């Protein structure tokens, strides 16, 4: 009888093989839970935006007399810092461990919500529910989008679609929960309950976050080589040979333009719905509808991207999101008929949820393709920081446009200039993604040419 040529596996080998199969699934589940909690809660700030806006018109509240732009600064700071701190967080994830960073993030995140529940003035909410919550979110969120892509290759787009669909699922669950809790126990107790739940989810998920063995070996070697220079404030600088390329510039431009536009509708869904005549409770449903579309879209589009090409899909989805703003939200704000305006806005809510959110899940997968696993962590951190600064500029500007329009236009028309701004920014982002796609093609052809010349 012939002996099998396959090596005989020891029990340790079999355990290692099972571990290799199970660990990516655990990382996938843990990362999805982190995104569901950290990003999901941040992306439903529109519930608080609408509530705080209504409180600004009442006497003796923390928000009395505050403008939409001032209130919007709370959510904008949180969303912006979620990615502005990315270079630091990604560096700590390599220097210490993903688990330690996420644990720290869970503590800061829940503390921010508890402190916000005791805040008495607008600036205290900006510091707690804005700045501190953003730092906690960054430390919980960034490890999930930095570590998870290194565990997958063929199905990386689908994996990241599932993970980042946590934003959409959270965006369905959290606004409905918030609305119910606010009505029953008040917004302060709602913040405290959210703090307790988020602490449990984030710290539990942290236990399963780790680097794959091949990445860990390389990271440990890097840390040993840079032992003297390592500090908690040191960030991983992008290799200059990578940073000076046109494809890096194209990706940075696209990331900034898309981020400056993306969060504005998300924050103002509920407020705009109120101008169409919807009640305070019903207006929160638009956030849930958009996020349900967001969750489904990220999974389906992530699966399609593995077959169509991630940059091709990134271009198509960014283009459709731009069209949805200009063809649906803008006409909705200009409609003289409430029924027509509502119908257009409902369709816009679904389309924008599906296609605009796809950029967030496809962004990290395309970076691995373009810049390689060895440059992914540093490039990912820097470009996420670029997205954070763009958010810090774009969303407050949108709030100012709404405020200035309210003096001369009533109802939905006060959002006209804001919808134009978002549409133009997304068109420009589409062109930047097209540039990145062209550069990737040129680099591929150049690389093939060099390989042929070397083989001749």
Secondary structure, DSSP 8 states (H G I E B T S, - for coil): ----SS----HHHHHHHHHHHHHHHHHHHHHHHHIIIIIHHHTTHHHHHHHHHHHTTSSSSTTTT--HHHHHHHHHHHHHHHHHTHHHHHHHHHHT-HHHHHHHHHHHHHHHHHHHHT--SHHHHIIIIIIIHHHHHHHHHHHHHHHGGGG-STTHHHHHHHHHHHHHHHHHHHHHHHHHHHHHH-HHHHHHHHHHHHHHHHHHHHTT----HHHHHHHHHHHHHTTTT--TT------HHHHTSHHHHHHHHHHHHHHHHHHHHHHHHHHHHHHTT--HHHHHHHHHHHHHHHHHHHHHHHHHHHHH-HHHHHHHHHHHHHHHIIIIIHHHHH-SSHHHHHHHHHHHHHHHHHHTTHHHHHHHHHHHHHH-HHHHHHHHHHHHHHHHHHHHHHHHHHHHHHHHHTTT--GGGGGHHHHHHHHHHHHHHHHHHHHHHHHHHHHHHHHHHHHHHHH-
